[in-house]
Amino acid sequence: MTSKLCIETVFSNTSPKYWQLMASKSDAHYFQGSSWSSAISNNYHGCDAVWITAFQGDEPVGGMAFVSVTRAIFTQLYSNYEGTFGGPFCLSTLSDEEKSRVNSMLLEEFAKLSSVKKVIASTVCTSSAEAGSILTSAGFEKQPFTGASISLVDGYNHVEMNVIKKNRRNERNRSLKRGCTTGVTTDPKIIDEYYPIYLRATNRWGSIPVPEQLLKDLLADSGGSAFMSWVRLDGKLIGGHLNFSAGGIVTAWNGATDLELKDIFPASVLIFTDVEEACSRGCALLDLGAHGGVDGVEQFKRMFGAESDHRIMFSKKTMIKRIYDKLKSVTGGGA
């Protein structure tokens, strides 16, 4: 680099005007673009989007987006809000040495922000080679976990016939013969049908549902990068997956089906639909996310040819946060 690198940090629910163009010139995935952080900050009380940008002269050459969540007088920083993956990204035109320098500066800025007195916790999921030394030196702990993804490099026909197991293909075929139809939409109106199914599912899971408006905003404001795979029976929606596409990767993020109709296999139909749409978009990978150590979930993904991969979260907590988490686990209280 001929010009000196500098860092700019902006707190705003709207991304800097150059952000999305910069992200499109890199291998940034959806959660590092502008739509995700803006939608999160606009739908959760006390959330602010934060945009760290590395500049070479006047040109933005790398960035890192995250959300700052304030409760009472304390703040937590997340580049992995709602189970997603953040971390730094750079322009693809940079050399490996330049990318390393930019990644380092972005992570150092994040580490500095995490050290502000009122910040009680910070997390980031990243495979950046620079993260280990920079973040552990700043008090972060390295926490490996396992995810699963399906390689799509050989195209849909290959994945359908050679990667996905025969019994999953049989389930999809039986479902279609019983009258199910499937497709993809970017229309946020589908959330009106999907959200009641999702609420019943989160009640079964014992988890806190994401806001309905968040799902609508993600579909409405992503420029087509977010899409909903759906399955219907006799015209009635019985399941859906909200997916995100960017950087050659489709991430299946939020999904639920009507469990009373599990013998019709709507979940299997949805994965086939996700795969087909991801391939049609020219993506090389369908990321099915982490399975949380649940064997049944892991086995379901494996039968679709998903291979396990190792991911890393870096987490930093103050003593106040550790005490709070311990009390919450004892009382069973919410976050």
N, C-alpha and C positions, 0 to 999 in steps of 0.2 A: 504494500500500500504506500502510495506517495504522500497522501495527506494524513495528518494526525487523526486518530480515532477519538471520538468523544461520545458521551452518554447523555441522553435526555430521558427523564421520567415524567410521564404525564398521568395525572389522576383525572379520568373523565369517562363517563358512561358511553361516550361516542369515541371511536378510535380516531387517531390522527389521520388526516386526509390521505396520506401516502401509504397507510398501513396495508390495506388489502392488496394494492399493486405490488408492494414489496413482498408480501407473503406469496403471491402468485408466481413470483420469480424465484422462489426457493422450493424446498421440499416440505414446507410447512403443512401440517395437517389441519383439519377443520378447527380444532380447538385453539390453534395458534393464530387463526385469522381474526377478523373483526366481529363477525356475527355472534360468535359464542359468548365472549366476555360481555358484550353489550346486552345480549338477551338475559344473561344471568344477573347482571347488575340492575337491570330494569324490572326484574321480577322477584327479587329477594330483598326484603327490608335490611338496611344496613350494609348492603354490598356496593362496592365501588370498583369499577374496572381500572386497572393500572397497566400502562404501556411503557415498557423500557425499550428505547431504540438506540442502536449504535449507528453513529454517523461517520462517514469518511468525507471530510469537508462538508458539503451540503447534501450529500447523497446518503439516504438511509440504506444500510447494508446488512442489518440484522435486528432481530427483535425478540422480546419475551413478554407475553401477556399473562396476567393473572388477576384474581379478584381479592380485594381487601374487605374482610367481613368484620364489622364492629358490633359488639354486644356490650352495652353499658360503657365502661371506660377501656375495655380491652379489644384488641384487634388480632385477627388471624389472617395469614396470607396463604392463598391456595392457587397454585397453577394446575391443580387437578380436581377442581370442584365437580361434585357429582360423579366421581369415578372416572374422570377423563384424564388426558395426558397433555401436559404443557411442555415447558422447557424452552430453551433458546433455539432460534433458527437463523440461518444466514442466506444471503443470495447464493444461488448455485454457481455463479460465475467466479466466486472467490476461490483462491487456492486453498489447499488444506491448511497451510500455515496461517493464512488470513482468517479462515473459519475458526481455527483454534483460538486466535487472539480475540475475535469478536465474541465467541461463546464464553470465553473467560471473563471478559468485561461485563457481559450481561449477567452472568452468574454471580460475579462479585458485587454488582449493584443489588441484585436480589438478596444476597447474603447481608449486605449492609442494611437494607430496609428491614430485614428480619431481626436485626439487632436493636432496633428502636425500642425504647423502654416499654411502651404500651403494648408491643407485639408479644403475645404469649405462645403462639404456635405458627409454624410455617411448613408447607409441604410442596414438593415438586417431584413429578415423575419425569425422568429424562435418562436417555442412554448416552448423553454427551460424555465424551471421554474426559473432559475437563471437570465434570461435576464432582467426581470422587474427592479429589484433593481440595478443591475450593470449598465445597459445602461441608465436608467433615472438619476442615480447619475452622469453620465458622460455627461448629457445634451441632451440625446435622448428623443424624444417624441413618445409616444405609439399611434399607429394608427390602430384600428381594421378594418377589412374588411371581406367580405363574399366570400367564394369559394363554389365549388360544386364537389361532388365525388360520384361514384357508388360503393357500396359494392359488392365484387365478392366472398365472402367467401363460398357461397353455390354452386358455379360453374356456368358454362355458361347456361346449360339448365334451371336452376332455374331463373337466371337473365332474360333470354329471355322470359320465359313464365309468370313469376310472378312479376318481377320488372319493366321491360320496358312496357310501356302502349301499348294497342292493336293497336291504330291508328299508332304508330311508326312501329310496326311489319307489319301492312298493307302497309305502305309506302315502307318498305324494300322489301316486297314481290312483290309489283307492279313494283318496279324498276327492280328487277331481271327478271320478266316476260317480261319487255320491252327490255330486251337484255343486261342489265348491268352485268358486272362481277366484282368481287372484290378479293383482296388478300393482301399479305404483302411481302415486300422486304427490304433487307438491302443494296441493290445495289445503290450506289450514282448516277448512270447514270439516275435514274428516275427523278432526280431534273431538268434535261434538259427539260423534258416534264412538270413538275410541276411548275417551276418558272414563266413562262408566266401567268399561271392561278393565281398564288399568287400575281404577280405584278398588274394585273387588279383588284384584290380584295383590295389590300392596297390602290390603287388609289381611289376606291369607299369609303373606310373607312377613307381616309385622314390621313393615318399613314405612317411612314417611314419603308420601307421593310428591313428585315435583309439581309445581303449579300448572294448571291447565293453560293459562295464558302463555307460559314459557314455551310449551310445545307448539302453540299456534304461532308465536313470534319466530321461533326457529324455522318453521316452514315458510312463513311469510317473508322473512327478511334475509334469507341466505342466498338469494339469486339462483335457486335451484340446487345448491350444494346439499341441502337437507331434503330428504324425501321419505315418504311413508310407504312401506310395503304393506299390502292389505290382503285379507282373505275373507270372502263372503260365502254364506250359505243361504240359498234362496233370496239373495239380495241383501241379507242382513249381515252387517260386519260382525265377525267372530274373532278377529285378532288383527294385530298390526305390529310393525317394527318401525321405529323412527331411526333412520340411518343418516350418516354424514359422509360426504365425499370430498376429498381434497388430497393433494400430494400423492396421488396414485393409490390411496387407501380409502376403502369404505369401512366405517365403524358402525356396527349395529349397537346402538346405545340404549334405547328404551323400547321395551316390547312386552306385550301381554296377549293372552288368548283366553277364550271362554273354556274353563276347565270342564264344564259340564258336557262339552263336545270333544273331549280329548280323544275319543275313539274315532274321530274324523281326522285327527292329526293336523290341526291348523298350524301348529308350531313347525312341523316339517315343511309344510307348503310355504311358510314365510321364509325359511332359510333358503329354499330353492329360488324364491323370488328375489331375495337379497343378492344371491350369487349371480343370477342372470342380469339384474340391473347393474351390479358392480362391473361385470364383464362388458356390458354394453357401454359403460362409461370409460372403458379402457383401463380400469384399475387392476393392479397386480396383486392386491391383498384384500381379503375381507376379515376385519378384526372383530372377533366375537367377545373380546374382553376377558376379564378374570372370572374365575368360577368360585372364588372364595373358599376353596377346599371342599366344596360339595361334590361328592363323587358322582351323583346322578347327573348333575349339570356338565361335569367334565366328560362323562361318557356320552351324553347326548351330542356334544360338540365333536367328539372324536369320531362318532359314526357319520359325521358329515365331512370327514377327512381333515378336520382341524388339528393342527400340530401345536403342541405346547411350546411356549417360548418364555424366556426369562426376562422379567422387567424389574426396574429398580425405582423405589420411592425413597426420597430423602426427606426426613422429618425432623423438625426441631421443636421441642416443647420446654417452656419454663416450668419451674417448680409449681407455680400457681396453676398452670394448665394440667400438670400431672395429678395434683391433688383434686382438682375439679373432676377430671376423668374418673378417678378412683371413686369419688363420692357418687358420681352419676351411675357407675356400674353397680354400686351397692344398692342405690335407691331405685334403679331402673328408670331414671329420669331421662327426658329427651335432651337433645343438644341445645 
